[in-house]
Amino acid sequence: MNTLRTASPVTRTVAAHPVASAATALVGLTWVTHLGALAAGLPPEAALLVELLLFVVVPIGAAAVIGGRAEVRRLLAGLLRWRIGVGWWLLVLVALPVLTAAVALATGTYTGPADGWTTEIVRYLVLGVLVLGVLGNLAEETAWGGFVQRRLMDRHGFFAGSLLAAVPFALIHLPLAFDEHGLTGTSWRDVAITWAVLVAVAPVMRLLLGSVFLGTGGSILAIGLLHASFNASGNLSVLGGGWWQNAVALVVLTAAVLAGRRVRGRRDDRIARDLVATGHGAVSGR
């Protein structure tokens, strides 16, 4: 208590409201960085490095304030949690591209891979999942899944906590609407459509990632690569330039995972939350 009394106002605010503080900092600073780059006539990628640093620095800083080194170690331990079972790895790496291609086939929008299946698979795994996942989505999910959503689920339960996490998760992505044509070249109709899609997809995404996070005993590695798999599946050449097939696949996979949660029941949820809370995360591959 004495330490908090002598701490700065920012430190006291973070200690009292860690989730709100982290989410506000992430959304606000990302908006300033991203929109600032676009306003300066720079490509959105120019802000990427700063944004990735925010995804690392903000949750680590907040964790250090509320729990010191022990809390930071617990947060970062999720990045190394790879022993999650074959079943979970298949869901993380294979489910979304397969379902996305299946939706394209079922709706008559499928086109053959532009450079053959070998190139398509290698591009998906190496560039889409490994490179972009390791460089980008792991940092992103350290903030959203490992810090913000975990704490919201601890306090409000899985479902409500996931939906609450979807709010700042959607907000931070809103500037993406201006990436293709810039701040002045983007029509408000296009902005409205992009924002509507983001707002609709965000809660589904957080429900899926929250399920996998709990099911794997708090593996940020798993949800970071699953996030990358979703992004990469939307860029498959078999979609012929489409994107909505990926969103449908996300809904189907989330529904299946949520149904599995109901079958396993609340007992498994309590065990999973205990594993996450204590930092122990070796789970089976059910």
MITORVO-782005 format. One line per field, with one value per residue: x, y, z of N, C-alpha, C in turn. Coordinates in steps of 0.1 Angstrom, whole numbers. Layout:
N
n.px	[X  ...]
n.py	[Y  ...]
n.pz	[Z  ...]
ca.px	[X  ...]
ca.py	[Y  ...]
ca.pz	[Z  ...]
c.px	[X  ...]
c.py	[Y  ...]
c.pz	[Z  ...]
END
This chain:
286
n.px	[8  19  37  21  9  29  34  33  5  -3  7  -9  -34  -32  -28  -52  -71  -63  -71  -88  -70  -49  -63  -73  -49  -37  -56  -59  -32  -25  -44  -35  -9  -13  -33  -19  3  -10  -21  2  9  22  26  5  20  42  36  36  57  59  33  34  53  39  20  35  49  29  11  31  41  18  14  36  32  9  16  44  75  68  42  47  63  44  27  43  49  30  36  55  42  38  31  4  -11  -20  -45  -54  -34  -40  -64  -56  -38  -49  -77  -91  -81  -90  -118  -124  -118  -136  -161  -159  -160  -186  -202  -197  -177  -151  -118  -91  -59  -36  -8  -5  -10  11  27  7  1  26  30  9  16  43  47  22  13  37  57  43  27  45  59  39  11  15  25  3  -17  -5  -12  -41  -53  -36  -34  -56  -81  -79  -81  -106  -122  -116  -129  -155  -164  -163  -179  -191  -168  -153  -168  -167  -140  -140  -148  -127  -110  -122  -124  -97  -90  -104  -92  -81  -99  -92  -69  -64  -72  -65  -69  -83  -92  -110  -143  -172  -191  -177  -161  -181  -190  -167  -163  -186  -183  -160  -169  -188  -173  -155  -165  -170  -145  -131  -145  -138  -109  -107  -118  -99  -77  -83  -87  -62  -48  -39  -23  -6  9  -6  -31  -21  -10  -33  -48  -32  -36  -63  -61  -44  -59  -78  -65  -61  -55  -75  -99  -104  -100  -120  -133  -153  -158  -140  -148  -173  -163  -150  -171  -184  -164  -161  -186  -186  -165  -175  -197  -184  -173  -196  -203  -181  -184  -188  -169  -144  -139  -134  -111  -94  -93  -80  -55  -45  -45  -25  -3  5  4  2  -17  -42  -48  -75]
n.py	[-12  13  16  20  44  62  60  70  88  75  49  41  42  21  0  -1  -4  -25  -39  -21  1  -10  -17  7  22  6  8  36  45  30  39  66  62  46  61  85  78  73  99  113  104  80  45  21  1  14  21  -3  -15  1  -4  -32  -32  -19  -38  -56  -41  -28  -48  -62  -41  -34  -59  -60  -39  -47  -72  -76  -93  -119  -120  -110  -131  -152  -143  -143  -169  -182  -179  -199  -222  -251  -277  -290  -310  -331  -329  -302  -288  -295  -282  -256  -251  -263  -264  -239  -232  -255  -255  -230  -234  -254  -241  -224  -243  -254  -232  -226  -209  -215  -217  -231  -236  -210  -214  -241  -268  -274  -251  -234  -244  -243  -215  -207  -219  -212  -183  -171  -182  -190  -169  -143  -148  -153  -129  -110  -117  -132  -113  -96  -113  -117  -94  -92  -118  -130  -111  -91  -105  -128  -119  -107  -129  -144  -128  -123  -147  -172  -167  -140  -126  -130  -117  -91  -86  -84  -59  -37  -50  -50  -22  -14  -22  -7  15  2  3  24  17  8  29  53  82  102  92  71  61  69  50  26  26  22  -3  -19  -15  -26  -53  -58  -54  -74  -97  -97  -105  -132  -142  -137  -154  -179  -178  -175  -199  -217  -208  -214  -241  -251  -246  -220  -212  -189  -191  -209  -195  -173  -183  -194  -171  -160  -180  -176  -151  -158  -177  -162  -152  -171  -184  -199  -188  -169  -142  -135  -130  -135  -161  -170  -158  -171  -197  -192  -188  -213  -230  -219  -223  -251  -256  -243  -260  -283  -275  -274  -300  -311  -297  -279  -286  -291  -265  -253  -266  -258  -230  -230  -240  -220  -199  -206  -209  -234  -255  -279  -299  -323  -336  -334]
n.pz	[0  8  -12  -35  -27  -30  -56  -91  -107  -130  -126  -103  -115  -134  -117  -103  -123  -144  -168  -182  -184  -200  -224  -232  -236  -257  -278  -282  -286  -308  -327  -330  -340  -364  -379  -380  -396  -421  -425  -430  -454  -456  -461  -445  -433  -423  -398  -385  -369  -346  -336  -331  -311  -291  -285  -271  -251  -236  -223  -208  -192  -177  -164  -149  -131  -116  -106  -105  -112  -112  -122  -148  -158  -157  -177  -200  -202  -215  -242  -247  -244  -258  -258  -263  -274  -302  -313  -307  -321  -347  -350  -347  -369  -392  -394  -402  -429  -443  -438  -450  -477  -481  -478  -500  -521  -516  -522  -548  -554  -556  -568  -587  -571  -577  -582  -580  -556  -538  -537  -527  -501  -489  -490  -473  -448  -443  -449  -442  -417  -400  -405  -405  -383  -362  -362  -359  -349  -326  -308  -308  -296  -272  -259  -262  -258  -238  -218  -216  -223  -208  -181  -181  -186  -163  -144  -153  -164  -191  -215  -213  -207  -230  -249  -239  -243  -270  -277  -274  -291  -316  -319  -321  -346  -364  -379  -401  -422  -438  -451  -478  -496  -484  -462  -474  -497  -493  -494  -473  -474  -479  -456  -437  -444  -440  -412  -402  -408  -393  -366  -365  -368  -347  -320  -326  -332  -308  -291  -302  -299  -271  -262  -272  -259  -231  -234  -240  -218  -215  -237  -254  -276  -292  -297  -309  -333  -344  -348  -368  -387  -394  -407  -428  -441  -453  -474  -493  -525  -537  -533  -551  -549  -531  -498  -479  -475  -457  -433  -429  -425  -401  -384  -385  -374  -349  -338  -337  -319  -296  -292  -285  -261  -245  -244  -230  -206  -175  -156  -169  -176  -152  -144  -165  -161  -137  -144  -162  -144  -125  -141  -151  -178  -194  -213  -224  -258  -265]
ca.px	[0  28  43  11  7  40  36  27  -9  -5  9  -20  -45  -30  -30  -66  -79  -53  -76  -92  -58  -42  -71  -73  -36  -35  -65  -56  -19  -25  -51  -26  2  -18  -39  -8  11  -18  -22  15  11  30  19  1  30  52  33  35  67  55  21  38  60  28  14  44  53  17  7  42  42  7  16  47  26  0  21  58  82  60  31  53  67  32  22  52  50  20  43  63  33  35  27  -11  -18  -21  -58  -54  -25  -47  -74  -49  -31  -55  -91  -96  -80  -98  -131  -125  -118  -149  -171  -158  -165  -200  -209  -194  -167  -138  -110  -79  -48  -29  5  -5  -13  23  30  -4  3  39  28  0  22  55  45  9  12  49  64  34  22  55  63  28  0  19  26  -11  -24  0  -20  -55  -56  -29  -37  -70  -92  -78  -85  -120  -128  -115  -138  -169  -167  -158  -187  -192  -154  -149  -176  -162  -127  -142  -151  -115  -104  -128  -120  -83  -89  -112  -84  -78  -108  -86  -55  -63  -73  -61  -79  -92  -97  -119  -157  -178  -198  -167  -158  -192  -190  -156  -165  -197  -177  -151  -177  -195  -163  -147  -170  -168  -131  -127  -151  -129  -96  -109  -120  -86  -68  -87  -86  -48  -41  -33  -12  -6  14  -17  -40  -14  -9  -47  -51  -25  -42  -75  -57  -38  -69  -86  -57  -59  -58  -86  -111  -105  -101  -130  -129  -164  -158  -132  -157  -182  -155  -147  -184  -186  -154  -164  -198  -182  -157  -184  -205  -175  -172  -208  -202  -171  -190  -181  -158  -132  -137  -128  -97  -86  -90  -69  -42  -41  -42  -13  8  8  -5  3  -31  -43  -52  -89]
ca.py	[0  24  18  26  58  71  58  80  86  65  36  39  39  8  -10  -2  -8  -30  -42  -8  9  -16  -16  21  25  -1  13  50  47  24  48  77  57  42  72  94  74  76  113  117  99  68  33  17  -8  22  21  -16  -18  7  -11  -45  -29  -16  -51  -62  -32  -24  -58  -65  -30  -36  -70  -57  -30  -54  -85  -77  -102  -132  -118  -110  -145  -160  -138  -147  -184  -187  -179  -211  -234  -258  -291  -289  -322  -331  -324  -288  -283  -296  -271  -243  -250  -269  -263  -228  -232  -265  -251  -219  -240  -262  -231  -220  -254  -255  -221  -224  -198  -221  -217  -239  -227  -203  -219  -255  -270  -274  -237  -228  -249  -237  -201  -205  -223  -204  -169  -167  -187  -189  -156  -133  -152  -151  -115  -101  -122  -136  -101  -91  -121  -115  -83  -94  -131  -133  -102  -85  -114  -138  -113  -105  -142  -147  -120  -124  -160  -173  -160  -126  -121  -130  -106  -78  -84  -81  -44  -30  -58  -44  -8  -12  -26  2  23  -6  7  34  13  7  41  64  89  111  84  61  66  65  37  16  26  16  -18  -25  -14  -35  -66  -59  -55  -87  -108  -96  -114  -146  -144  -138  -166  -190  -177  -177  -213  -224  -204  -222  -255  -254  -243  -207  -211  -177  -196  -215  -186  -164  -189  -195  -158  -159  -190  -170  -141  -164  -184  -153  -148  -183  -181  -207  -180  -161  -128  -133  -130  -138  -176  -172  -154  -182  -208  -188  -190  -227  -235  -214  -230  -265  -255  -240  -272  -292  -270  -278  -315  -313  -293  -268  -292  -289  -251  -249  -271  -250  -217  -232  -242  -207  -190  -211  -209  -247  -256  -291  -305  -334  -331  -339]
ca.pz	[0  8  -26  -43  -23  -35  -71  -100  -110  -141  -120  -95  -123  -139  -106  -99  -135  -154  -181  -189  -188  -211  -236  -236  -242  -269  -289  -284  -292  -322  -336  -333  -349  -377  -386  -382  -408  -432  -427  -435  -468  -455  -461  -431  -428  -417  -383  -379  -359  -334  -331  -325  -298  -281  -281  -261  -239  -228  -213  -199  -182  -168  -156  -139  -121  -107  -100  -105  -121  -112  -132  -162  -161  -160  -190  -211  -202  -225  -255  -248  -241  -271  -255  -262  -280  -316  -317  -307  -332  -360  -350  -348  -381  -404  -395  -409  -443  -449  -438  -459  -490  -482  -480  -514  -529  -514  -527  -562  -556  -555  -580  -584  -566  -589  -585  -575  -541  -530  -534  -518  -488  -483  -487  -462  -436  -440  -449  -435  -403  -393  -405  -400  -370  -352  -362  -356  -342  -312  -300  -306  -287  -258  -253  -261  -252  -226  -207  -215  -223  -197  -169  -183  -184  -149  -136  -158  -171  -205  -225  -211  -208  -244  -256  -235  -250  -284  -279  -278  -302  -328  -320  -326  -361  -373  -389  -413  -433  -447  -456  -492  -504  -476  -454  -482  -509  -489  -492  -461  -476  -477  -442  -429  -446  -433  -398  -399  -408  -381  -354  -365  -367  -335  -310  -330  -331  -294  -285  -306  -293  -257  -261  -274  -248  -220  -237  -241  -205  -215  -247  -263  -289  -300  -302  -319  -346  -349  -354  -381  -396  -399  -416  -440  -448  -461  -486  -501  -539  -541  -531  -563  -545  -521  -484  -470  -472  -445  -422  -427  -419  -387  -376  -384  -365  -335  -333  -334  -307  -285  -289  -278  -247  -238  -241  -219  -194  -166  -148  -176  -176  -139  -145  -175  -155  -127  -151  -166  -132  -118  -150  -155  -190  -202  -214  -234  -271  -268]
c.px	[9  34  34  8  17  42  29  12  -12  -3  -3  -32  -44  -33  -44  -75  -70  -59  -80  -80  -51  -50  -71  -60  -34  -43  -61  -42  -18  -33  -42  -15  -3  -24  -29  0  3  -19  -9  18  19  21  16  12  41  49  34  45  63  43  25  45  50  22  22  46  41  13  18  43  30  8  26  41  17  6  36  63  74  49  36  57  55  26  30  53  41  26  51  55  29  30  12  -18  -20  -35  -59  -45  -32  -58  -67  -44  -39  -70  -96  -93  -88  -113  -134  -126  -131  -160  -171  -163  -180  -208  -205  -184  -153  -131  -97  -68  -39  -16  6  -6  0  27  20  -2  15  37  19  8  34  53  33  9  25  55  55  29  32  58  51  18  3  20  11  -18  -18  -8  -34  -58  -49  -31  -51  -81  -91  -83  -100  -127  -127  -126  -153  -173  -163  -166  -188  -178  -149  -156  -171  -148  -129  -144  -138  -108  -109  -124  -106  -81  -97  -104  -80  -87  -102  -73  -54  -63  -70  -72  -88  -98  -107  -133  -162  -186  -189  -163  -168  -193  -179  -158  -176  -191  -168  -159  -184  -185  -157  -152  -168  -154  -126  -133  -142  -116  -97  -111  -107  -77  -71  -84  -71  -40  -34  -22  -14  -1  3  -26  -34  -13  -23  -51  -45  -31  -55  -71  -52  -49  -77  -78  -54  -63  -71  -99  -113  -107  -112  -125  -140  -164  -150  -140  -167  -175  -152  -160  -186  -177  -157  -176  -194  -174  -166  -193  -196  -173  -184  -208  -192  -176  -181  -169  -145  -129  -129  -113  -88  -83  -79  -56  -37  -37  -29  -1  12  -2  -4  -11  -31  -48  -66  -94]
c.py	[13  27  24  41  67  69  70  78  76  51  32  35  25  -3  -12  -7  -13  -32  -29  0  3  -15  -2  26  19  6  28  52  41  33  60  73  54  53  83  91  76  91  119  112  86  56  28  8  0  23  8  -19  -12  0  -24  -43  -26  -29  -59  -54  -30  -35  -62  -54  -31  -48  -68  -48  -38  -66  -86  -88  -115  -131  -117  -123  -153  -156  -144  -162  -190  -187  -192  -224  -241  -272  -291  -301  -320  -326  -309  -282  -284  -285  -258  -241  -254  -266  -251  -228  -243  -261  -239  -225  -248  -253  -226  -230  -255  -244  -218  -213  -202  -220  -225  -230  -222  -209  -234  -256  -269  -260  -230  -232  -243  -222  -198  -208  -214  -189  -165  -170  -184  -175  -145  -136  -149  -136  -106  -106  -127  -124  -96  -99  -121  -104  -87  -107  -133  -124  -97  -95  -124  -132  -110  -119  -147  -140  -122  -137  -160  -165  -145  -119  -120  -119  -92  -75  -80  -66  -37  -37  -53  -30  -6  -15  -16  11  15  -3  17  30  13  20  54  71  97  103  73  67  61  53  25  15  19  1  -25  -26  -24  -50  -68  -61  -68  -98  -108  -105  -129  -150  -146  -150  -178  -190  -180  -192  -221  -220  -212  -236  -260  -250  -229  -205  -199  -181  -201  -205  -176  -170  -192  -182  -156  -168  -183  -159  -147  -171  -175  -148  -160  -180  -188  -199  -170  -146  -125  -133  -135  -153  -178  -168  -165  -194  -205  -191  -205  -233  -231  -221  -245  -265  -252  -252  -282  -288  -274  -292  -318  -308  -283  -273  -289  -274  -247  -254  -262  -236  -219  -233  -228  -198  -194  -211  -223  -250  -268  -298  -315  -328  -336  -331]
c.pz	[0  -5  -35  -40  -29  -50  -79  -102  -120  -134  -111  -103  -129  -129  -102  -111  -146  -167  -189  -193  -200  -224  -241  -243  -255  -281  -292  -291  -306  -332  -340  -342  -363  -385  -389  -394  -421  -435  -433  -449  -468  -457  -447  -425  -421  -402  -377  -368  -346  -327  -325  -312  -287  -276  -271  -249  -230  -218  -203  -188  -172  -159  -145  -128  -111  -100  -100  -115  -122  -122  -146  -166  -165  -174  -201  -212  -213  -239  -258  -246  -254  -269  -253  -268  -295  -321  -317  -318  -345  -361  -353  -363  -394  -405  -404  -424  -450  -449  -448  -473  -492  -485  -495  -523  -528  -521  -542  -565  -556  -569  -577  -580  -578  -592  -581  -560  -533  -527  -525  -504  -481  -480  -475  -449  -433  -439  -440  -421  -395  -393  -399  -386  -359  -351  -357  -346  -328  -303  -297  -296  -273  -251  -251  -254  -238  -215  -206  -214  -211  -184  -170  -181  -170  -141  -140  -164  -185  -215  -224  -212  -222  -252  -252  -242  -264  -287  -282  -290  -315  -330  -326  -340  -370  -383  -401  -425  -442  -453  -471  -500  -496  -469  -463  -494  -506  -487  -479  -462  -474  -463  -434  -431  -439  -418  -394  -398  -396  -368  -354  -363  -353  -324  -313  -328  -316  -287  -289  -299  -278  -254  -262  -263  -235  -222  -237  -228  -206  -225  -256  -276  -298  -305  -311  -332  -352  -355  -367  -391  -402  -409  -429  -448  -457  -473  -495  -516  -544  -540  -542  -559  -535  -507  -474  -466  -459  -432  -419  -421  -404  -379  -374  -374  -351  -330  -329  -321  -294  -282  -281  -263  -239  -235  -230  -206  -186  -159  -156  -176  -163  -139  -154  -168  -144  -133  -156  -155  -125  -128  -154  -167  -198  -202  -225  -247  -274  -279]
END
